[in-house]
Amino acid sequence: MAVELADEARGGAPLPLDWLAWFRGTYLAIFLFLIASVLTIQIGEALLRRHFAAVIDRAVQVDARDGSVVQQIQERLDREVRRSAWVRFGGARVTVHALGADGQTLYLNGPIGQSSEELAPEAALVEARRVLPASAELLTLSLPLGALLPNAILVGYAAILVQILFVRSRTQARREADRLRAAVESRDATVRRTAEIEGELLAIRGQLASVEPERKEHAEEIRGLERERAQLQTQLEALGRREAELRGSSQEAVRLHEEHQALEELLEEALGDLRHKEEAIRELEARLKKAAKAPPPVRGREGEQLGRRLHTLYKNLEIDDRAIDDLVDLRDETMKLKAEEVLKRLSDDPETSLVRRKVGGLPPHLSIFELGFAGKGRIYFSQGRQRRFRILSIGAKNTQKTDLEYLSRLPRE
């Protein structure tokens, strides 16, 4: 049913756990996206730092025979650092400091000082002895967020994140569609079962309606025969008085005697007819009682499954067939769930069950209590014979009169 899919039609009820899990997964994916982006940028900076450290170490290793060593160092550093693709296109910011052997700064994020392009061999050797061995140091290296390389890293991870969220959203949508389809099928099955039960009720009501007029007709005939018998009795009494008055006249007495016999014969015929009608009435009443006491129609598969499940789950409850049928007849699935919740609490922890009141207006030998559920629902129960409690009937406010009539007919145990 159900699903609890339709969580009260999403009308303010708590979100299902899978929705909460979906949102938590989304938050986790975004968090991992941010962490992975930052870590990747930091790793990229570390790799670039190692790359440029190796490059500038090689750049300061020059040969004095190739000309001015200062010019060679400055040109090589400028080519390997400032004109590097990582700096020009990737947006890396690099600061390099190069020193000669005499402590003179040769390069600091660009050439420092002027060097002669052509030196005499003796002057080049003098410059080489003064400058070499030169040293270079990578002062700073950073990848600003506005640069191309960090942005490419962010866009790549964002594309992966969007794809993951899209796949998760599609999966969640398919799952919700399956649940909605299951809920619709369950609702259609409930509607079909409700229509079958209504058809059975209409058939039973039709049978009762066909029997009731016959009973009324026989009752009218009996009342008419009673009136006729009273009239004949009155006539007999009048004839008796007249016979006593005219006893002196034999002919009159004979005539009156004949009339008396004729009236007695008529009375016997009327009494026989009356006895025949009374037997027919008794037979009709017996048929009505038998129809009233006859067991209800065989419960459907849903009632049998519900009965077996309730008897298995609630070990401390005896549940009558009437109560199981009442529970099946509840059309609102929410009321069914609320009723089962109260039954579970009564079975597992009766001290916390809110007993509304003891049912009044019943015969003295009945001690029946009432539990409420879902505002207008009622569960009637008493002490059990083999288990702790016995569930007698389940109804609502509109069935209270019928339920109390049924409870008042329960026999003494």
DRENDO-1510 file (C-alpha; in Angstrom, 1 decimal, always signed):
<recs>
REC; n; res; u; v; w
REC; 1; MET; +0.0; +0.0; +0.0 .
REC; 2; ALA; +1.6; +1.9; +0.9 .
REC; 3; VAL; +3.8; +2.8; +0.5 .
REC; 4; GLU; +3.9; +4.6; +2.2 .
REC; 5; LEU; +4.8; +5.9; -1.5 .
REC; 6; ALA; +2.6; +8.7; -1.3 .
REC; 7; ASP; +3.8; +10.1; +2.0 .
REC; 8; GLU; +0.5; +11.7; +2.7 .
REC; 9; ALA; +0.6; +13.0; -0.9 .
REC; 10; ARG; +3.7; +14.9; +0.1 .
REC; 11; GLY; +1.4; +17.2; +2.2 .
REC; 12; GLY; +3.8; +18.1; +4.9 .
REC; 13; ALA; +4.8; +14.6; +5.9 .
REC; 14; PRO; +8.5; +13.9; +6.5 .
REC; 15; LEU; +10.5; +13.1; +3.3 .
REC; 16; PRO; +11.4; +9.4; +2.9 .
REC; 17; LEU; +14.8; +8.2; +3.9 .
REC; 18; ASP; +15.9; +7.7; +0.2 .
REC; 19; TRP; +15.2; +11.4; -0.5 .
REC; 20; LEU; +17.4; +12.4; +2.5 .
REC; 21; ALA; +20.1; +10.0; +1.3 .
REC; 22; TRP; +19.9; +11.5; -2.2 .
REC; 23; PHE; +20.4; +15.0; -0.8 .
REC; 24; ARG; +23.2; +13.9; +1.4 .
REC; 25; GLY; +24.9; +12.2; -1.6 .
REC; 26; THR; +24.6; +15.5; -3.5 .
REC; 27; TYR; +26.2; +17.4; -0.7 .
REC; 28; LEU; +29.0; +14.9; -0.5 .
REC; 29; ALA; +29.6; +15.1; -4.3 .
REC; 30; ILE; +29.9; +18.9; -4.1 .
REC; 31; PHE; +32.2; +18.7; -1.1 .
REC; 32; LEU; +34.4; +16.1; -2.9 .
REC; 33; PHE; +34.4; +18.4; -6.0 .
REC; 34; LEU; +35.8; +21.3; -4.0 .
REC; 35; ILE; +38.4; +19.2; -2.1 .
REC; 36; ALA; +39.5; +17.5; -5.4 .
REC; 37; SER; +39.8; +20.8; -7.2 .
REC; 38; VAL; +41.9; +22.4; -4.4 .
REC; 39; LEU; +44.1; +19.3; -4.0 .
REC; 40; THR; +44.7; +19.1; -7.8 .
REC; 41; ILE; +45.7; +22.7; -8.0 .
REC; 42; GLN; +48.1; +22.3; -5.1 .
REC; 43; ILE; +49.6; +19.1; -6.7 .
REC; 44; GLY; +49.9; +21.0; -10.0 .
REC; 45; GLU; +51.8; +23.8; -8.2 .
REC; 46; ALA; +54.1; +21.2; -6.6 .
REC; 47; LEU; +54.9; +19.5; -9.9 .
REC; 48; LEU; +55.5; +22.9; -11.6 .
REC; 49; ARG; +57.8; +23.9; -8.8 .
REC; 50; ARG; +59.9; +20.7; -9.3 .
REC; 51; HIS; +59.8; +21.4; -13.1 .
REC; 52; PHE; +61.1; +25.0; -12.9 .
REC; 53; ALA; +63.6; +24.1; -10.2 .
REC; 54; ALA; +65.2; +21.6; -12.6 .
REC; 55; VAL; +65.0; +24.0; -15.5 .
REC; 56; ILE; +66.8; +26.9; -13.8 .
REC; 57; ASP; +69.4; +24.6; -12.4 .
REC; 58; ARG; +70.3; +23.6; -16.0 .
REC; 59; ALA; +70.0; +27.2; -17.2 .
REC; 60; VAL; +72.9; +28.5; -15.0 .
REC; 61; GLN; +75.2; +25.8; -16.2 .
REC; 62; VAL; +76.9; +27.7; -19.1 .
REC; 63; ASP; +80.2; +27.4; -20.9 .
REC; 64; ALA; +82.6; +30.5; -21.0 .
REC; 65; ARG; +83.7; +29.6; -24.5 .
REC; 66; ASP; +80.3; +30.4; -25.9 .
REC; 67; GLY; +80.6; +34.1; -25.0 .
REC; 68; SER; +79.4; +36.3; -22.1 .
REC; 69; VAL; +78.3; +34.0; -19.3 .
REC; 70; VAL; +76.0; +36.7; -17.8 .
REC; 71; GLN; +74.2; +37.0; -21.1 .
REC; 72; GLN; +73.9; +33.3; -21.6 .
REC; 73; ILE; +72.4; +32.9; -18.1 .
REC; 74; GLN; +70.0; +35.7; -18.6 .
REC; 75; GLU; +68.8; +34.5; -22.0 .
REC; 76; ARG; +68.4; +30.9; -20.9 .
REC; 77; LEU; +66.5; +31.9; -17.8 .
REC; 78; ASP; +64.3; +34.3; -19.8 .
REC; 79; ARG; +63.6; +31.6; -22.4 .
REC; 80; GLU; +62.9; +28.7; -19.9 .
REC; 81; VAL; +60.9; +30.8; -17.4 .
REC; 82; ARG; +59.3; +33.9; -18.8 .
REC; 83; ARG; +58.6; +32.4; -22.3 .
REC; 84; SER; +57.5; +29.0; -20.9 .
REC; 85; ALA; +54.1; +27.7; -22.0 .
REC; 86; TRP; +53.1; +27.2; -18.4 .
REC; 87; VAL; +53.7; +30.9; -17.7 .
REC; 88; ARG; +52.4; +32.3; -21.0 .
REC; 89; PHE; +49.3; +30.1; -21.5 .
REC; 90; GLY; +48.8; +28.3; -18.2 .
REC; 91; GLY; +48.9; +31.5; -16.1 .
REC; 92; ALA; +51.6; +30.3; -13.7 .
REC; 93; ARG; +53.4; +33.1; -11.8 .
REC; 94; VAL; +57.1; +32.3; -11.3 .
REC; 95; THR; +59.8; +34.4; -9.5 .
REC; 96; VAL; +63.5; +33.4; -10.1 .
REC; 97; HIS; +66.6; +34.8; -8.5 .
REC; 98; ALA; +70.0; +34.1; -10.0 .
REC; 99; LEU; +73.4; +35.1; -8.3 .
REC; 100; GLY; +76.9; +35.1; -9.6 .
REC; 101; ALA; +79.8; +33.7; -7.6 .
REC; 102; ASP; +80.8; +37.2; -6.5 .
REC; 103; GLY; +77.3; +37.8; -5.1 .
REC; 104; GLN; +76.1; +40.0; -7.9 .
REC; 105; THR; +72.4; +39.5; -8.9 .
REC; 106; LEU; +72.1; +38.4; -12.5 .
REC; 107; TYR; +68.4; +37.7; -12.8 .
REC; 108; LEU; +65.4; +38.6; -10.7 .
REC; 109; ASN; +62.2; +37.9; -12.6 .
REC; 110; GLY; +64.0; +39.3; -15.5 .
REC; 111; PRO; +67.6; +40.4; -16.5 .
REC; 112; ILE; +69.5; +42.7; -14.1 .
REC; 113; GLY; +72.1; +45.0; -15.4 .
REC; 114; GLN; +73.6; +45.2; -18.9 .
REC; 115; SER; +76.0; +42.7; -20.4 .
REC; 116; SER; +78.2; +43.1; -23.4 .
REC; 117; GLU; +77.2; +40.9; -26.3 .
REC; 118; GLU; +80.7; +40.6; -27.5 .
REC; 119; LEU; +83.7; +40.4; -25.2 .
REC; 120; ALA; +87.3; +39.9; -25.9 .
REC; 121; PRO; +88.4; +36.4; -25.0 .
REC; 122; GLU; +90.4; +37.7; -22.1 .
REC; 123; ALA; +87.5; +39.8; -20.8 .
REC; 124; ALA; +85.1; +36.8; -21.1 .
REC; 125; LEU; +87.5; +34.7; -19.1 .
REC; 126; VAL; +87.7; +37.4; -16.4 .
REC; 127; GLU; +83.9; +37.6; -16.3 .
REC; 128; ALA; +83.5; +33.8; -16.2 .
REC; 129; ARG; +86.0; +33.6; -13.2 .
REC; 130; ARG; +84.0; +36.3; -11.5 .
REC; 131; VAL; +80.5; +34.9; -12.1 .
REC; 132; LEU; +80.9; +31.2; -12.2 .
REC; 133; PRO; +79.8; +29.0; -10.7 .
REC; 134; ALA; +76.4; +30.9; -10.7 .
REC; 135; SER; +73.4; +29.8; -8.6 .
REC; 136; ALA; +69.6; +30.2; -9.2 .
REC; 137; GLU; +66.7; +29.9; -6.8 .
REC; 138; LEU; +62.9; +29.6; -7.4 .
REC; 139; LEU; +61.5; +32.1; -5.0 .
REC; 140; THR; +57.8; +31.8; -5.7 .
REC; 141; LEU; +55.4; +29.8; -7.9 .
REC; 142; SER; +51.6; +30.1; -7.8 .
REC; 143; LEU; +48.6; +29.3; -9.9 .
REC; 144; PRO; +46.0; +32.1; -9.4 .
REC; 145; LEU; +42.3; +31.1; -9.6 .
REC; 146; GLY; +41.8; +33.4; -12.6 .
REC; 147; ALA; +44.5; +31.6; -14.7 .
REC; 148; LEU; +43.8; +29.2; -17.5 .
REC; 149; LEU; +45.2; +26.0; -15.8 .
REC; 150; PRO; +43.2; +26.3; -12.5 .
REC; 151; ASN; +40.1; +27.2; -14.5 .
REC; 152; ALA; +40.6; +24.1; -16.7 .
REC; 153; ILE; +40.9; +21.9; -13.6 .
REC; 154; LEU; +37.7; +23.4; -12.1 .
REC; 155; VAL; +35.8; +23.0; -15.4 .
REC; 156; GLY; +36.9; +19.4; -15.7 .
REC; 157; TYR; +35.8; +18.4; -12.2 .
REC; 158; ALA; +32.6; +20.4; -12.6 .
REC; 159; ALA; +31.8; +18.4; -15.8 .
REC; 160; ILE; +32.4; +15.2; -13.9 .
REC; 161; LEU; +30.2; +16.4; -11.0 .
REC; 162; VAL; +27.3; +17.4; -13.4 .
REC; 163; GLN; +27.4; +14.0; -15.0 .
REC; 164; ILE; +27.3; +12.2; -11.6 .
REC; 165; LEU; +24.4; +14.4; -10.5 .
REC; 166; PHE; +22.6; +13.8; -13.7 .
REC; 167; VAL; +22.9; +10.0; -13.5 .
REC; 168; ARG; +21.8; +10.1; -9.8 .
REC; 169; SER; +18.8; +12.3; -10.7 .
REC; 170; ARG; +17.7; +9.9; -13.5 .
REC; 171; THR; +18.1; +6.9; -11.2 .
REC; 172; GLN; +16.0; +8.6; -8.5 .
REC; 173; ALA; +13.3; +9.6; -11.1 .
REC; 174; ARG; +13.0; +6.0; -12.4 .
REC; 175; ARG; +12.8; +4.7; -8.8 .
REC; 176; GLU; +10.0; +7.2; -8.0 .
REC; 177; ALA; +8.2; +6.3; -11.2 .
REC; 178; ASP; +8.3; +2.6; -10.2 .
REC; 179; ARG; +6.9; +3.4; -6.8 .
REC; 180; LEU; +4.1; +5.6; -8.3 .
REC; 181; ARG; +3.2; +2.7; -10.6 .
REC; 182; ALA; +3.1; +0.3; -7.7 .
REC; 183; ALA; +0.9; +2.7; -5.7 .
REC; 184; VAL; -1.5; +3.1; -8.6 .
REC; 185; GLU; -1.8; -0.7; -9.1 .
REC; 186; SER; -2.4; -1.2; -5.4 .
REC; 187; ARG; -5.1; +1.5; -5.5 .
REC; 188; ASP; -6.8; -0.1; -8.5 .
REC; 189; ALA; -6.8; -3.5; -6.7 .
REC; 190; THR; -8.4; -1.9; -3.6 .
REC; 191; VAL; -11.1; -0.2; -5.8 .
REC; 192; ARG; -11.9; -3.5; -7.5 .
REC; 193; ARG; -12.2; -5.3; -4.1 .
REC; 194; THR; -14.4; -2.5; -2.8 .
REC; 195; ALA; -16.7; -2.9; -5.7 .
REC; 196; GLU; -16.9; -6.6; -5.1 .
REC; 197; ILE; -17.8; -6.1; -1.5 .
REC; 198; GLU; -20.4; -3.5; -2.3 .
REC; 199; GLY; -22.0; -6.0; -4.8 .
REC; 200; GLU; -22.2; -8.7; -2.1 .
REC; 201; LEU; -23.8; -6.2; +0.3 .
REC; 202; LEU; -26.4; -5.2; -2.3 .
REC; 203; ALA; -27.2; -8.9; -2.9 .
REC; 204; ILE; -27.7; -9.6; +0.8 .
REC; 205; ARG; -29.9; -6.5; +1.2 .
REC; 206; GLY; -32.0; -7.6; -1.8 .
REC; 207; GLN; -32.6; -11.0; -0.1 .
REC; 208; LEU; -33.6; -9.3; +3.2 .
REC; 209; ALA; -35.9; -6.9; +1.3 .
REC; 210; SER; -37.6; -9.8; -0.4 .
REC; 211; VAL; -38.2; -11.7; +2.9 .
REC; 212; GLU; -39.5; -8.7; +4.9 .
REC; 213; PRO; -42.7; -8.0; +2.9 .
REC; 214; GLU; -43.7; -11.7; +3.3 .
REC; 215; ARG; -43.3; -11.4; +7.0 .
REC; 216; LYS; -45.4; -8.2; +7.1 .
REC; 217; GLU; -48.1; -9.8; +4.9 .
REC; 218; HIS; -48.4; -12.9; +7.2 .
REC; 219; ALA; -48.6; -10.6; +10.3 .
REC; 220; GLU; -51.5; -8.7; +8.8 .
REC; 221; GLU; -53.3; -12.0; +8.0 .
REC; 222; ILE; -52.8; -13.2; +11.6 .
REC; 223; ARG; -54.2; -9.9; +13.0 .
REC; 224; GLY; -57.2; -10.2; +10.7 .
REC; 225; LEU; -57.9; -13.8; +11.9 .
REC; 226; GLU; -57.5; -12.7; +15.5 .
REC; 227; ARG; -60.2; -10.0; +14.9 .
REC; 228; GLU; -62.4; -12.6; +13.2 .
REC; 229; ARG; -62.0; -15.0; +16.1 .
REC; 230; ALA; -62.9; -12.3; +18.6 .
REC; 231; GLN; -66.0; -11.5; +16.6 .
REC; 232; LEU; -67.0; -15.2; +16.5 .
REC; 233; GLN; -66.4; -15.6; +20.2 .
REC; 234; THR; -68.6; -12.6; +20.8 .
REC; 235; GLN; -71.3; -14.1; +18.6 .
REC; 236; LEU; -71.0; -17.4; +20.5 .
REC; 237; GLU; -71.5; -15.6; +23.8 .
REC; 238; ALA; -74.5; -13.8; +22.5 .
REC; 239; LEU; -76.0; -17.1; +21.2 .
REC; 240; GLY; -75.3; -18.7; +24.6 .
REC; 241; ARG; -77.3; -16.0; +26.3 .
REC; 242; ARG; -80.1; -16.2; +23.8 .
REC; 243; GLU; -80.1; -20.0; +24.2 .
REC; 244; ALA; -80.5; -19.6; +28.0 .
REC; 245; GLU; -83.4; -17.1; +27.5 .
REC; 246; LEU; -85.2; -19.4; +25.0 .
REC; 247; ARG; -84.5; -22.7; +26.6 .
REC; 248; GLY; -88.2; -23.2; +27.2 .
REC; 249; SER; -88.9; -23.5; +23.5 .
REC; 250; SER; -87.6; -26.9; +22.2 .
REC; 251; GLN; -87.8; -25.9; +18.5 .
REC; 252; GLU; -86.0; -22.7; +19.2 .
REC; 253; ALA; -83.5; -24.6; +21.3 .
REC; 254; VAL; -82.9; -27.1; +18.5 .
REC; 255; ARG; -82.4; -24.3; +16.1 .
REC; 256; LEU; -80.1; -22.5; +18.4 .
REC; 257; HIS; -78.2; -25.7; +19.0 .
REC; 258; GLU; -77.8; -26.2; +15.3 .
REC; 259; GLU; -76.6; -22.6; +14.9 .
REC; 260; HIS; -74.3; -23.1; +17.8 .
REC; 261; GLN; -72.7; -26.2; +16.2 .
REC; 262; ALA; -72.4; -24.4; +12.9 .
REC; 263; LEU; -70.6; -21.5; +14.6 .
REC; 264; GLU; -68.3; -23.9; +16.5 .
REC; 265; GLU; -67.5; -25.6; +13.2 .
REC; 266; LEU; -66.7; -22.2; +11.7 .
REC; 267; LEU; -64.6; -21.4; +14.8 .
REC; 268; GLU; -62.7; -24.6; +14.5 .
REC; 269; GLU; -62.0; -23.9; +10.8 .
REC; 270; ALA; -60.8; -20.4; +11.7 .
REC; 271; LEU; -58.6; -21.8; +14.5 .
REC; 272; GLY; -57.2; -24.4; +12.1 .
REC; 273; ASP; -56.4; -21.6; +9.6 .
REC; 274; LEU; -54.9; -19.5; +12.4 .
REC; 275; ARG; -52.7; -22.4; +13.5 .
REC; 276; HIS; -51.6; -22.9; +9.9 .
REC; 277; LYS; -50.7; -19.2; +9.6 .
REC; 278; GLU; -48.9; -19.3; +13.0 .
REC; 279; GLU; -46.8; -22.3; +11.8 .
REC; 280; ALA; -45.9; -20.4; +8.6 .
REC; 281; ILE; -44.9; -17.3; +10.7 .
REC; 282; ARG; -42.7; -19.5; +13.0 .
REC; 283; GLU; -41.1; -21.1; +10.0 .
REC; 284; LEU; -40.5; -17.7; +8.4 .
REC; 285; GLU; -39.0; -16.3; +11.7 .
REC; 286; ALA; -36.8; -19.4; +11.9 .
REC; 287; ARG; -35.5; -18.7; +8.4 .
REC; 288; LEU; -34.9; -15.1; +9.3 .
REC; 289; LYS; -32.9; -16.0; +12.4 .
REC; 290; LYS; -31.0; -18.6; +10.5 .
REC; 291; ALA; -30.2; -15.9; +7.9 .
REC; 292; ALA; -29.1; -13.5; +10.6 .
REC; 293; LYS; -26.9; -16.1; +12.3 .
REC; 294; ALA; -25.4; -17.4; +9.1 .
REC; 295; PRO; -21.7; -16.8; +8.7 .
REC; 296; PRO; -20.7; -13.9; +6.5 .
REC; 297; PRO; -19.7; -14.5; +3.0 .
REC; 298; VAL; -16.4; -16.2; +2.6 .
REC; 299; ARG; -13.7; -13.7; +2.9 .
REC; 300; GLY; -11.5; -12.9; +0.0 .
REC; 301; ARG; -7.9; -13.5; -0.4 .
REC; 302; GLU; -7.1; -10.2; +1.2 .
REC; 303; GLY; -9.0; -11.0; +4.4 .
REC; 304; GLU; -7.4; -14.4; +4.7 .
REC; 305; GLN; -3.9; -13.0; +4.3 .
REC; 306; LEU; -4.7; -10.2; +6.7 .
REC; 307; GLY; -6.0; -12.7; +9.3 .
REC; 308; ARG; -3.0; -14.9; +9.1 .
REC; 309; ARG; -0.6; -11.9; +9.3 .
REC; 310; LEU; -2.4; -10.4; +12.4 .
REC; 311; HIS; -2.5; -13.8; +14.2 .
REC; 312; THR; +1.2; -14.3; +13.5 .
REC; 313; LEU; +2.4; -10.8; +14.5 .
REC; 314; TYR; +0.4; -10.0; +17.6 .
REC; 315; LYS; +0.9; -12.9; +20.0 .
REC; 316; ASN; -1.1; -11.3; +22.8 .
REC; 317; LEU; -4.3; -10.7; +20.8 .
REC; 318; GLU; -7.2; -12.9; +19.8 .
REC; 319; ILE; -8.8; -11.3; +16.7 .
REC; 320; ASP; -12.3; -12.3; +15.8 .
REC; 321; ASP; -13.3; -12.8; +12.1 .
REC; 322; ARG; -15.7; -9.9; +12.5 .
REC; 323; ALA; -12.8; -7.6; +13.4 .
REC; 324; ILE; -10.7; -8.8; +10.5 .
REC; 325; ASP; -13.6; -8.2; +8.1 .
REC; 326; ASP; -14.1; -4.7; +9.6 .
REC; 327; LEU; -10.4; -3.9; +9.1 .
REC; 328; VAL; -10.7; -5.0; +5.4 .
REC; 329; ASP; -13.8; -2.9; +5.0 .
REC; 330; LEU; -11.9; +0.3; +6.0 .
REC; 331; ARG; -11.4; +2.0; +2.6 .
REC; 332; ASP; -8.8; +4.5; +3.8 .
REC; 333; GLU; -5.4; +2.9; +3.8 .
REC; 334; THR; -4.2; +5.5; +6.4 .
REC; 335; MET; -6.9; +4.4; +8.8 .
REC; 336; LYS; -5.9; +0.7; +8.3 .
REC; 337; LEU; -2.3; +1.6; +9.2 .
REC; 338; LYS; -3.4; +3.7; +12.2 .
REC; 339; ALA; -5.6; +0.8; +13.4 .
REC; 340; GLU; -2.7; -1.7; +13.1 .
REC; 341; GLU; -0.5; +0.7; +15.0 .
REC; 342; VAL; -3.0; +0.7; +18.0 .
REC; 343; LEU; -3.2; -3.1; +17.8 .
REC; 344; LYS; +0.6; -3.4; +17.9 .
REC; 345; ARG; +0.7; -1.1; +20.9 .
REC; 346; LEU; -2.0; -3.0; +22.7 .
REC; 347; SER; -0.2; -6.3; +22.1 .
REC; 348; ASP; +3.3; -5.2; +22.9 .
REC; 349; ASP; +2.9; -2.5; +25.5 .
REC; 350; PRO; -0.8; -2.2; +26.7 .
REC; 351; GLU; +0.2; +0.1; +29.6 .
REC; 352; THR; +0.8; +2.9; +27.1 .
REC; 353; SER; -2.5; +2.3; +25.1 .
REC; 354; LEU; -5.0; +5.1; +25.7 .
REC; 355; VAL; -8.2; +3.4; +26.6 .
REC; 356; ARG; -11.0; +5.8; +25.7 .
REC; 357; ARG; -13.7; +4.4; +28.0 .
REC; 358; LYS; -15.6; +1.3; +28.9 .
REC; 359; VAL; -18.5; +0.8; +26.6 .
REC; 360; GLY; -21.8; +1.4; +28.3 .
REC; 361; GLY; -25.4; +0.3; +27.5 .
REC; 362; LEU; -24.4; -3.4; +27.1 .
REC; 363; PRO; -25.8; -6.4; +29.1 .
REC; 364; PRO; -24.2; -6.7; +32.6 .
REC; 365; HIS; -22.2; -9.9; +31.7 .
REC; 366; LEU; -20.2; -8.0; +29.0 .
REC; 367; SER; -17.1; -6.0; +30.0 .
REC; 368; ILE; -16.0; -4.3; +26.7 .
REC; 369; PHE; -13.5; -1.4; +26.3 .
REC; 370; GLU; -13.0; +1.0; +23.5 .
REC; 371; LEU; -9.7; +2.3; +21.9 .
REC; 372; GLY; -9.6; +5.2; +19.5 .
REC; 373; PHE; -7.5; +5.6; +16.3 .
REC; 374; ALA; -7.2; +8.2; +13.6 .
REC; 375; GLY; -9.7; +10.6; +15.3 .
REC; 376; LYS; -12.9; +8.8; +14.4 .
REC; 377; GLY; -11.9; +5.1; +14.5 .
REC; 378; ARG; -12.9; +2.7; +17.3 .
REC; 379; ILE; -11.5; -0.7; +18.4 .
REC; 380; TYR; -13.7; -2.8; +20.8 .
REC; 381; PHE; -11.9; -5.4; +22.9 .
REC; 382; SER; -12.3; -7.5; +26.1 .
REC; 383; GLN; -10.2; -9.9; +28.1 .
REC; 384; GLY; -9.1; -12.9; +26.0 .
REC; 385; ARG; -9.9; -16.5; +26.6 .
REC; 386; GLN; -6.5; -17.9; +25.5 .
REC; 387; ARG; -4.5; -14.7; +25.0 .
REC; 388; ARG; -4.4; -11.5; +26.9 .
REC; 389; PHE; -6.9; -9.5; +24.9 .
REC; 390; ARG; -9.7; -10.3; +22.4 .
REC; 391; ILE; -10.4; -7.9; +19.5 .
REC; 392; LEU; -14.2; -8.0; +18.9 .
REC; 393; SER; -14.9; -5.4; +16.3 .
REC; 394; ILE; -13.4; -2.4; +14.5 .
REC; 395; GLY; -15.4; +0.5; +13.2 .
REC; 396; ALA; -15.9; +4.2; +12.9 .
REC; 397; LYS; -18.3; +6.8; +14.1 .
REC; 398; ASN; -20.8; +6.1; +11.4 .
REC; 399; THR; -20.9; +2.3; +12.2 .
REC; 400; GLN; -21.2; +2.8; +16.0 .
REC; 401; LYS; -24.9; +1.8; +16.3 .
REC; 402; THR; -24.4; -1.4; +14.2 .
REC; 403; ASP; -21.3; -2.3; +16.2 .
REC; 404; LEU; -23.0; -1.8; +19.6 .
REC; 405; GLU; -26.0; -4.0; +18.4 .
REC; 406; TYR; -23.5; -6.7; +17.5 .
REC; 407; LEU; -21.6; -6.4; +20.8 .
REC; 408; SER; -24.9; -6.6; +22.8 .
REC; 409; ARG; -25.7; -10.0; +21.2 .
REC; 410; LEU; -22.5; -11.6; +22.3 .
REC; 411; PRO; -23.1; -14.6; +24.6 .
REC; 412; ARG; -21.9; -15.0; +28.1 .
REC; 413; GLU; -18.5; -16.8; +28.3 .
</recs>
